């Protein structure tokens, strides 16, 4: 039976998650090896396969997320840049906010005499003699890669392709990146950043996956290697080399994709996703069962029009440093404490230290530890006590204040992220994951309005879980910038046909069968003069009938739902898009990717899962909270708060007047206790 393996390299740990076609899951968290990450992965694969009772050769597919790739910092080749004459300062001027961090990676930026109109018409042909001189100059200056970004190449890439042919004649050994091959959008500065980023990242990504493939061969594994994308999909290594910018920030995106699946399994179509790790927290939005996708992807200081699952940053992870400012105010984060939490030998104090002092991390837990050892409670108490003395309160009050402040920061970030997409956080389901997410999920739900909290099975491995589910995905776009009333439906249909052809060709190269592929068409529309677009599905079959009129009507309806008003203004078509996708690697028999096997049903009595009692300080009161082992909870077991539910490297806090219900998939759903706190 084929197995799929997801690999996510985090700042401290590498997560590996193995699943076969029946849905049976095995997971492993192993410490990183910063100097040689592949060796740590190889050891993890051996250990994980042995625990699953399979051989590494039984793994059919590996979906790997790259980490630590930043085009402004990655050790890459010296890049020569060719632009339209007169635009040689494109990376220095940027969008008026200072030079791009990529400007220092360029050996020279040379202008080519040529000009393309915004509509794609040739105004001035390429000066071939001047172009040949420029190419030779870049070669003489030591350029090891050449990026080409000409004005309006998104509308017509003919001049960029002509330059590529000339480079092939003069410097065939130098790799070339065309901006129109990476981002087919009208924004010329962003296309330039994308082209240069690709030229810088491609060698590093290629080297890494060549080494990774060699390692798999030493394990006698012949698995297909796929690279995770920032839009929640995956691609072949060859396509990742063509566009490595699509692989940046894939880990947080995959976590949101997995959170969407966990929410759906709990019966929630819409949800907030909170990934709270040791360093920081990230937030995603799930609407109608799918993560919200943004096309403003931050890369090297520019917002590229590349698809990525929208992820918002919130600087309040478990390792967030706690300090008192010069004005006497308490601060939590956004920076992490030097060396980590005091309870793990770091400088502290941190949010983790505060939760430990409050008793919310059970005794003997290794939560948050990079050394797989129990936290030192005495060290945490000493660090918090020093801060409490400065505040004039006792250590428990100080720790509660730290936790409350972190929760308020996260609540504000959740509201801001939700508002950006027209969503009200009140009573919105929250999927809380990462090592620290379950600790704070119930408290955040109370602030948001008492919506349910979904703690997925293995919440610390959500990105690896998202990788395992990642299907082939790529987008092909065409910029339009025309009013719908002035647009010919037949011309739109021709553009969609062309985009669909490119999408199908890409899926052919991915090896996706005709029956397994999915193809969607979308249009970005807005009122004329707006600064943001709405993405709507469009059906090429209906275009000859009522397609464009229907598109305008649907846009006005969606705009009114989001903003509460319908404008009497022309509607503008900004871009068209084909989205190529493969069939998701689904789970059979309703199995969830979160457990090794479905949890057996029980009568609802959780007493058999109780392992301890813990004294906690919560919301100003000392309480006694039973501690339950999540792996001992049967499906249907009910845990009334106050209680702690402990898993492998994580703890969920169930507040008074709330109760947690265990699901067959290994998840825990916390909601207001309608039974008055009477646990079975």
N, C-alpha and C positions, 0 to 999 in steps of 0.2 A: 504494500500500500504506500503511495507516495507521501513523502513528508515535506513540509515547508518550514523553513527556519528564518526567523526574523532576528536581526542583530542591530542593537542600538548602543552606540558608544556615548556615554554621558561624561560629565566632568570627573566623576569619581569611580563609577561602576560601568561595566558593560552588561547589558541585559540580553539574554538569548532566550527565545521562546520557540519551541518546536511543536508542530501540530501535524497530525496525519489527517487523511481525508475524512475520517469519521468524526473529527472534532476533538479527539483526545489530545491533551496539552501537557507539556512538560516545560518548566521554566527554570532558569538559572541566572543568578546575579554574581558576577565575578569582578574582582578589583581590576582596574585598568593597569596597563603597562605603558606609561606615556612615551617611553622611548621606542617601544616595539608593540604597538597595539595588536598586530596580527598574532603574535605569540600568545597573548592573553586569550584571544578569540579561539585559537586552535585548542588550547587547554580546556576552554569552556565547552567547545564542541565535543571533545572526547568525553568529558565528565557528563554532559547533558545526554549524549547518545547512550552512554553506559547506563545512566539512570533510567532511560526510557526503554532499555532492553533492545536497542537497535544498533546497527553499525553506521558510521558516518556515510558510508556508501549508499545507505537507504534514503538519504536526504536528496530529494529531487530538485528543490528550488531554494535558494538563499536570497532573501531580500535584505540588503545591507544599507543602512543610512550612513552617509558620510558625516563627519563632524570635524570641527576645527578649521574648515576651509573658509578663508576670508581673502578675497582677491587683493585687498589692500595690504595683507600681511603674509600671505603665502609666498614661499620661496619659489618664484616662477621665472620664466625667461624674460630677457630684455625685449620689449615690444616696440616695434615701429608702427606708427599710425598714419594712415593716409585719409585725408578729408578733402572736401570741396575747398578750392582756393578761396581764401577770405575767412575761413572758419578754423584756422589753425589753433586758436586759443579756446576751443570748445571745452577742454577739460579744466582749463584754468578759470574760465568764467562760470561754468556750470549754470546754475539757476540764480546766480547773483548772491550766493551764500558762501563764496570762497571756493578755492580750488578743490577739485575732486582728489580724494586720497590716492587715486590711481595715476595722478599726473606724474608722480615721481617714478613710476614704472616704465615711462616712455623714453626711449633713447632719442627720438625726434618725432615731431608731428609735421608732416609735409603736405602742402596743398596741391591738389590736382585741378588744372583748368578744365572744368566741365560744369554743366548745370542742368538739373532736372526740375521741371515744374512740379508744383504740389499735386497736380492732377496726374503726373506721370509722363507728361509730354517732354521731349528733349528740347531744351532751349539752346544748349551749347554742347556739341559733341566733345568727347574726351580728346585732349591734346596728347596723342599717343607718345610723341617724342618726349614731352615733359614728364609723362607718367613713367616712361622707361628710365629716365634720369633719376627720378625720385626713388624708384625701386632699387636701383643700383646704389644710390646714396645710403638708403637704409641698410642694405647689405654691408656696405663698407663701414658703417658705423657700428656694426656688430649686432644688429637686430636678429634675435633668434625666433621671432614670430612676428607676423604682420597682421594688424587689424585694419579693416577698411570700413569707413563709415561716411558715406556720401549723403549730401542733402537730398531729402525726399526719396531715398532708396526704398522706403516701405511702399511707396506708390509704384515705383518701377525700379527693380534691382538690376537692370541691364548694364549700367555703368559699373556697378560693383563687380558683376560677374566678368565684365571685360577686363577689369583690373586684375582679377584673380587669374585669368588666362595669361596676362602679361607676366605676372609674378611667376607662373609656372614655366614660362620661357626663360626668364632671367635668373630666378632663384628657386628652382624646383625643390630644393632641400629645405626651404623655409615654410613652415605651416602657415596657413592663411585662415583668418576668420572674417566673414562678411557679416556686417550688422543685420542685414536683411534676412540672413539665415537664422539668426538668434531671436530677434524681436521684430516681427513684421508690424510695427506700429509707427505712427507719424512723428512721435517725439524724438528729435534727432540727438539731443544730448543723452537721453536715456539709452538710445540704441548704441551710442558710442561707448557708454559705460558697460553695456552688456557685451559688446564685441571685445573690448580690452579685458574685461573680467574673464571671458571665455578663453582668450589667448593665454592669460596668466594661469588659470586653474587647470586647463586641460592636461598638461604634462603631469602635474601632481596627482590628479585623479587617476590618470592612466597608469602611472607607476604603482599607485597603491593597489589597484585592482589586479594588476599583473602579479604583484607579490601575494595578494590574497588567493588568486587562482592557483599559484604554485603551492601555497600552504594546503589548500583543499586536496590537491593531487597527492601530497605527502600523507594525507589522511585517507587516501584511496576513495575520495569522494569526487564524483563527476557531476556535481549539482550545477544547474543553470544559475548564474549569478545575475541578480537584478539590483538596480540602484533605486532607492526610494526617492520620491519627488516631493517637493514642497506643497503640491496640490493634493497629496494623499495617495497618488498613484505610484507607479513604478515604471522603469524603462530598462532596456538592455544596457550593458556597459558601453557598447558602441554608441548608442544614442546619448548616453550620459557624457561621453567625450565630446560629442557634437555640441551639447548645451549643458555644461556643468552647472550653470547658474540655476537650472531647474532643480538641482539636488540640494541647494543650500537650505538650511533650517528645516529639513525634512522631519527631524525627530519630534519637535513640538507639534507639527502638523499631523503626524501620524497618531499622536496621542489624542488629538481632538477627533480624528476619524474613528478611533477605537471608542472614544467616549460617546460618539453618536450611536454606534452599534450597541453599547451598553445601555444607553438611554432607551433605544428602541426595544431592547429585550425586556426592559422594565415597563414598557407601555407608554413611553414618553416620546412624542414626535419632536417637541421643541425642548431645548435644555441649554443651560450654561455649563461650560466645561472648565474646571479649575485644576491645573496641574501645579501642585505645590511641592517643589523639591527642596533640596538642601540649599542651593544657591539663590534661586529666585522662584517666582511663580508666573505662570502664563495662563491666559484666559482665551477660550474660544466660544463661538456661538453656534448652536445647532438649530436649524429651522427646517421644519417639514421633513425631519429624518436625515438631513444631510448637513455637513459642516458648511458654514458660510465661506465662500471663496472670494478672495480679494485679488484684484489685478493691479495693485500698487505694492510690489514686493521690494522691500528695502535691500539694496545691494550697493556697497561702497558709497554710501551717502546719497544715492539716487533711488527714486521710486520707479522701478522698472514695471512695464506693463506685462508682467509674467503672472501666470496663475499660481496662487498659493493660498492655502487655508488661512484665513484671517486669524492671527494670533496676537494678542495684546500682552504687553509686559507689565508685571506688577512686582515691585521689588520687596517682597516680604516672604522669603523662603525660610526654611527651618534654621539655616545658618546665618540669617540676617543679624548684623551687629546691632547691639543695643547700646545707646550712649545718652549722655545728658549734654545738651548744648551749652554754650556759654551763657545763654539766657535762662538756663535752668529747665528747659523743656526736654521731655523724654522723646527719643527718636528710635525707631526700629527700621533698620535698612536705610536706603536700598543696598548698600554695600554689604558684603559678607565679612564676618569677623576674621581677622588674620589667624590662620591656623585652625579655624573652625570653633566649634562649641567648647566651652570650658570642660564640660563633662567628658569630652574625648581628647583632652590634653591641649586644646587650643586656647587662644587668648580670651574669648568670650567677653561678657555674657552674650548669649544669642537667644533667639526665640525658642530653640530646642531646650536650652537650659531652663527657661521659664516654664515650659510645659512639664519638664521633669520635676521641678520644684513643686508644681501644682499637683503632682501625682498622676498626671494624665498619660504618662508613659510607664507601663507596668514594670515592676522590678524584674531584672534579668533580661529585659528586652535589649536587642542590639540595634534598635531603630536609629537610623542616622549615622551609624558607625561605619567608618571605612576600614576598620580592623576586625569586624565581626566580633566585637566584645561589648559587654554590657556597659552602659554609661556610668560614670562616677558621680553619684548623686551628691556626695559631699563637695566635690569640686564645683558643681553647678550651684549648690546652696551658698558656697563662699562667694562666688562671682555675683550672684543676685543680691546677697547680703551687703556687699560693698556698695552696690548701686542703691539699695534701699536706704542705707545710712545717709547717703547724699540727698535722697528725696524726703527723708523724715518719715518713712513708713516702715512697716515690718516686711520681711522678705516675701510673704505670701501676697500681700497687697501689691508689692512691686511686680511680682511675677504675673499677677492678674492684670495689672495695668499694661504690662508688655503685651500680653496675649490680646487684651481688648484693643490696644492701639493697632496691632497687626491685623486684627479682624476688621477694624474700621477702614484701614488702608485697602484691604482686599475688597471689602464691600464697595468702596468708592470706585475701585478699578472695575468691578463687575458692572456697576451702574453705568460707568462711562462706556465700556465696551458694548453693553446692551443698547444704550441710547444711540450709539453710532449706527446701529442697524434697526432702529425703530422698535426696539423690544423693551418691555417693562419687566424689571426683575421681580416684581411682586408675585409671589407664589410660583415663580418659574422653577422647574426642577433643576437641581444642581448635581452634576457628576463630579465628584471630588476624588482625585487620584494623585499619584506621586507619593513619596514617602511621608509627607506631612499633610497632604490633602484631607485624609480621613480624620485627622486630629481636629481640624477646623471646619469641616463641612457642616455639621449640625449648627454650630454657632453662626456661620454665615447665612444659612437658610433662615434662621430666626431673624437676622437683620434684613434679609431680602423679603420676608413676608410669609414664612412658614411653608414654603414649597418642599416637596420631598427631596431627600438627598440619596443619590445612588453611589454606593461605594463598590466599584467593580471588583471581581475576583482578581487577585494579584494586582492591586492598584499601582504598584511600583514598576510594572513592566508594560505599561500601556503603549508606549511608542513601539516597542518590539512587537506587541500584538497588532498594532496598526500596520506595521511592515508586513506581517504574515498575510494580512488580508488585502494588501495593496495590489490592485489590478493595473494592467498597462493603461497609461493615460497620456495624452498629449493634445494640445490645442493648436489650431491653425487659424490665424486672424487676418482680416483685411480692413484697413481704415477707410472710412467713407466720408464723414463730415458733410452730410447733405440733409436738406429738409425732406421729410417723408412725402409731403405734398408735391415735391419736385422730383421724386424718385420713381423710376420705372421698375415695376415689379419683375418684369422679364430680365432686366439687367441684374437685379438682386439675385434672381434664380440662377443666372449664369455664374455669378461670384460664388454662391453656395455650392454649385456643382463642382467648381474648381477646387474649393476648399475641401469638399468631401473626397475628391480624388486624391488630394495630398494626404488626408487622414487615412484613407484606405491603404495607400502606399506605405505609410508609416506602420500600420498594423500588419501589413504583409511582412515588412522587415522584422517586426517583433515576433513573427511566427504565430500570430493569432489566427485561428480558424475563422472561416466566413460565418459559421454558426455561432461562434463565441464572441464576436465583436459587437460593439454598440457604437452608434454614431448619432450625435445630437447636434442641432444647429441652434445658435443663439444670436441675438442682436442686442447691442448696447444702445439705449435710446435715452434722450433727455429733452427737457424744454430748451429751446434755443437760448444760449447765454448761461445755462447752468454750469456749475463746476464739477458735478458728479453725475454718473450714469446709473441707469437701472438695466440689469441684464434679464432678458426675457427669452424664452424658447420661441423658436420660429420654425414652422413646418413648410419646407419647400413645395410640398404637394399643393398646399392651399394658396400659394402666392398668385397664381393666375386668376383666382376668384376674389378672395377678400383679404389676402394675407397682410398687406401693408395697413389697410384700414383697421383690421383686427389688432394689429400690433400697436397702433396709436391708441385705440380704445383701451386695451389692456394696460398700456403704460399709464394712461390718465387715472385708471382705477387704482393701480398699485401706488402711484404717487399720492393719491388722495388718502389711501389707507395709511401710508407712512407719515404724511405731513398734515393731514386733516383739511386739505384744500385742493381744489381742481382749478388749474390756471387756464385762461383763454390765451394760449400762446402756441406758436408753431412747435411741432415735435421734430427733433433732429435725430437722424440715424448716425451714430458715431462710428460703429464698427460692426462687422459680421464675423462670425466665428463657427468653426466646426470643432467639436470635441470628440476625439477618438478614444474609445475605451474598450477594454476587454472584459470578459465575464469575471466577476469577483470569484475568488477562491472560496466558495461557500462552505458552510458547515452542514452536515446532514443530520436529520432526525432532531432538528431544533437544538442541537448542542451548542453551547457557548464556548468561545475560545479561552475562557478563564479558568476552567478546572480540568483536572486529569480525567474525571468522570462525573456524570451528573450526580448531584447531591441527593441522597435518598430522602423520601418524604417521611415526616414524623408527625406526632400528634400536636406539635407546637410547644412542647415542654423543652426549655433550654437548659434545665438543671444539669443534664449530663455533660454539657459543654463548659460548665463553670470550673475554673481552675484556681481561683484565688479571690480574695477580697482586698480592696485597695482603698486607703484613705486619700481622698482628693479634696482640693480646694477649688470650688467652681462658683463663679458669680457671687463671691463674698461669703460663701458658706463652706464649712467642713462637712463632707458627706462620706458615707461608705459606699463604694461602688463595686459590685461583683465584676470579676474579669472573666470573659468567655473566650475560649479558643475557637476561632472562626471555622477551622477544619473539623470541629466536632459538632457544629450546628447542623441539624437536619433541615431539609427544605420545609418551610412553614414554621420553623422555630421563631419564637417571639422574645425579644430582649427589651425589657422595660428600663427606662432610665431612672436614676443615674446608673450608667454601666459603661464598661470598656470592653470593646471587642478587639482582640489581638490577633494579628496575622503574622506572616513572615516579614519582619522589617517594617510593620506599620501598626497603628492603633487607631480605631474609630472611637470617638467619644459620643455617647448617647446621653443627651441632657435630660434633666427631670422634665416630666410631662411629655416626653417623646419616647418612641419605641422603634426598635429595629426589627425588620422581618428578613429572614434568610431565604434566598431564592435557590432553586434547583441548579442555577448556573454558577453558584458561588458568590453572587453579589449580596450586598446588604442594603436594604432600603430603609432609611430613617424618616419618620413622619410624625406629626403630632399624635400623641397617644389618645385614641378615642375611647379606650376601655378603662380609663382612669388609673393607669399604672399597675394593673393587675397582670403580672406576668405569669405564664403557665408554668 
